Amino acid sequence: MKKTQIYAIMKTVKKGGDVSDNRGKGKEATKRTTSLINDIAAEIQKDARVTIRTLAGAYGLSKDTIHKILIEDTGL
């Protein structure tokens, strides 16, 4: 950690601010909802050759999220 980061944290603490870990603050967590899972399963049933990359682009999700949905939620 750089000195400037430490000084910024110390300044925040002195002012009574929160210094919790804010990594990934800009990313919004994606929830694997039932409707999303059903939509993706329907896409797979329409075209079994659709790729994870294509599904990720279509739904605005990461490839990892699509992969988890396929493996954990649909059992594919």
NORBEL-V399941 format. One record per helix or strand of 2 or more residues. SS is the DSSP state (H for helix, E for strand). FROM is the first residue (numbers start at 1). TO is the last residue. Records with the same first field share a line. If there is no record, write none. Layout:
SS: FROM-TO / FROM-TO
This chain:
H: 3-14 / 34-46 / 52-59 / 63-73
